[in-house]
Amino acid sequence: MTWGALWESVAALRRVEFVTLLITLIVPLLSGTVLLTLRQSIKTLQSDSSQNQISFYEERVGRLERQNHTFALELQQARGHINTLQTAVAPRQISPYQTDLLLDRLRGVKAAPVLVAAYAFEEESALYAADIAAVLRKAHWDVSLNKASMNDFKGISLTKIDLMHQPVAGLRELSDALTEAKIDVRPREIKPDSIAGSLQDGTLLIVVGRK
């Protein structure tokens, strides 16, 4: 083999060696780059998936919270309606607070006799009239109870039997006390013939109508 041929052979081998070295260096680098790219893509996909799940659950929780708030408002309104209905159908009563107030305002007041007349066709009116009469008796007022009123109005009316047009003691004090106790007293004209039985002149008259 000549020197030139040998040199060409060595140069060729060195080129092969250089190319092999380049391949040896490039392939791991390229593989590493591919792996890094794949890993980053996986992380991105996982992050996007997690974020989508978080957004989905947050939206669902928000929707449930809004529904819960709506249901709570509806429940509160329903309870209010129930309370209103219960109050509407419940019989009237003189509360302990009203009793104490009336006793405080009326005990010791010199007053004319009182007639408490209940609506004849409603048992609730009679029971309420009996409650009012009981409180006035505790205040040491002279009270009689009548269940023969034909007045079917709502609430209570306070007046006097004034055939002789004389002042009737206790009317103002009784009116003020009933008003302060927030008892539903409304001014009305009561005709004497609308209550069965004898009505004594100079008597205070409490007429209990319908609820």
C-alpha positions in Angstrom: 0.0 0.0 0.0 1.4 3.4 -1.0 1.7 6.3 1.4 -1.0 8.2 -0.4 -3.5 5.4 -0.3 -2.7 4.9 3.4 -3.3 8.6 4.1 -6.6 8.6 2.2 -7.6 5.5 4.2 -6.7 7.2 7.5 -8.6 10.4 6.5 -11.6 8.3 5.5 -11.5 6.5 8.8 -11.2 9.8 10.7 -14.2 11.2 8.8 -16.1 8.1 9.8 -14.9 8.5 13.3 -16.0 12.2 13.4 -19.4 11.4 11.9 -19.8 8.6 14.5 -18.8 11.0 17.3 -21.3 13.6 16.0 -24.0 11.0 15.9 -23.0 9.7 19.3 -23.3 13.3 20.7 -26.4 14.4 18.7 -28.5 11.3 19.3 -28.6 11.6 23.2 -29.1 15.4 22.9 -31.9 14.9 20.5 -33.4 12.1 22.6 -33.1 14.3 25.7 -34.8 17.1 23.9 -37.6 14.9 22.7 -38.1 13.5 26.2 -38.1 17.0 27.7 -40.7 18.1 25.1 -42.8 15.0 25.9 -42.6 15.5 29.6 -43.5 19.2 29.3 -46.4 18.3 27.0 -47.6 15.7 29.6 -47.3 18.3 32.4 -49.2 20.8 30.3 -51.9 18.4 29.6 -52.1 17.3 33.2 -52.2 21.0 34.4 -54.9 21.8 31.8 -56.9 18.7 32.9 -56.6 19.6 36.6 -57.5 23.2 35.9 -60.5 22.1 33.9 -61.6 19.9 36.7 -61.1 22.7 39.3 -63.1 25.1 37.1 -65.8 22.4 36.7 -66.1 21.8 40.4 -65.9 25.5 41.3 -68.7 26.2 38.8 -70.7 23.3 40.2 -70.1 24.4 43.8 -71.2 27.9 42.9 -74.3 26.7 41.3 -75.2 24.6 44.3 -74.5 27.5 46.6 -76.9 29.7 44.5 -79.5 27.0 44.6 -79.1 26.6 48.4 -79.5 30.4 48.8 -82.6 30.3 46.7 -84.0 27.4 48.7 -83.2 29.2 51.9 -85.1 32.3 50.8 -88.1 30.2 49.7 -88.0 28.3 53.0 -88.0 31.6 54.9 -90.9 32.9 52.9 -92.8 29.7 53.4 -92.3 29.9 57.1 -93.5 33.5 57.1 -96.6 32.5 55.2 -97.2 29.6 57.7 -96.8 32.0 60.7 -99.2 34.5 59.0 -101.7 31.7 58.5 -101.3 30.4 62.0 -101.8 33.9 63.4 -104.9 34.4 61.2 -106.5 31.2 62.5 -105.3 31.2 66.1 -107.9 32.4 68.7 -107.3 35.8 70.2 -105.9 35.9 73.7 -104.8 38.5 76.2 -101.0 37.9 76.6 -99.3 38.0 80.0 -97.7 41.3 78.9 -101.1 42.8 78.0 -102.5 41.5 81.3 -99.8 43.2 83.3 -100.1 46.4 81.5 -103.9 46.6 81.8 -103.7 45.8 85.5 -101.0 48.4 86.0 -103.1 51.1 84.2 -106.6 50.2 85.5 -106.1 49.0 89.1 -107.4 51.6 91.5 -109.3 53.6 88.8 -112.8 54.4 89.9 -114.9 53.4 86.9 -118.5 52.7 86.0 -119.7 49.1 85.6 -118.5 47.4 82.5 -120.4 45.1 80.1 -118.3 43.0 77.8 -120.5 41.7 75.0 -119.4 38.9 72.6 -120.6 38.2 69.1 -123.3 35.6 69.6 -122.4 33.4 66.6 -118.7 32.9 67.2 -117.2 30.9 70.0 -113.8 32.6 69.6 -115.4 36.0 70.3 -117.0 34.7 73.5 -113.6 33.2 74.7 -111.8 36.5 74.0 -114.5 38.5 75.7 -114.2 36.2 78.7 -110.4 36.9 78.8 -111.0 40.7 78.7 -113.6 40.4 81.5 -111.3 38.3 83.6 -108.5 40.9 83.4 -110.9 43.8 84.3 -112.1 41.8 87.3 -108.5 41.3 88.4 -108.2 45.1 88.3 -111.3 45.2 90.7 -113.6 46.6 88.1 -117.3 45.7 88.2 -117.7 43.6 85.0 -120.5 41.5 83.5 -120.3 39.3 80.5 -122.9 39.1 77.7 -122.7 36.6 74.8 -125.7 38.0 72.8 -124.2 40.7 70.6 -125.5 40.8 67.0 -122.5 43.0 65.9 -120.5 41.0 63.4 -117.7 43.5 62.8 -114.1 42.7 63.2 -112.1 43.7 66.3 -113.4 45.4 69.4 -115.4 48.5 70.0 -115.4 50.6 73.2 -118.3 52.9 73.9 -120.8 53.7 76.7 -124.5 53.4 77.3 -125.4 57.0 77.6 -129.1 57.4 77.5 -129.1 60.3 79.9 -126.0 61.9 78.3 -124.1 61.9 81.6 -120.3 61.4 81.9 -119.2 57.8 82.4 -116.3 57.3 84.7 -113.3 55.2 83.5 -114.0 55.5 79.8 -110.8 57.5 79.0 -108.6 55.3 81.2 -109.9 52.1 79.7 -109.5 53.4 76.2 -106.0 54.5 76.8 -105.0 51.2 78.5 -106.5 49.1 75.7 -104.8 51.2 73.1 -101.4 51.0 74.9 -101.8 47.2 75.2 -102.3 47.1 71.4 -105.7 45.6 71.6 -107.6 46.1 68.4 -110.1 48.7 69.6 -112.0 50.6 66.9 -114.5 53.4 67.4 -118.0 52.4 66.2 -121.5 53.4 66.9 -123.2 50.5 68.7 -127.0 50.5 68.6 -128.5 49.4 72.0 -130.9 47.0 70.2 -128.0 45.1 68.7 -127.3 43.5 72.1 -129.9 41.3 73.6 -130.7 41.8 77.3 -131.1 44.9 79.4 -128.5 47.6 79.2 -128.0 49.8 82.2 -127.5 53.5 81.5 -124.1 54.8 82.5 -122.3 51.5 81.7 -119.1 51.1 79.8 -119.6 48.8 76.9 -116.9 46.7 75.3 -118.3 44.9 72.2 -116.1 42.0 70.9 -116.7 41.3 67.3 -115.3 38.6 64.9 -111.5 37.9 64.7 
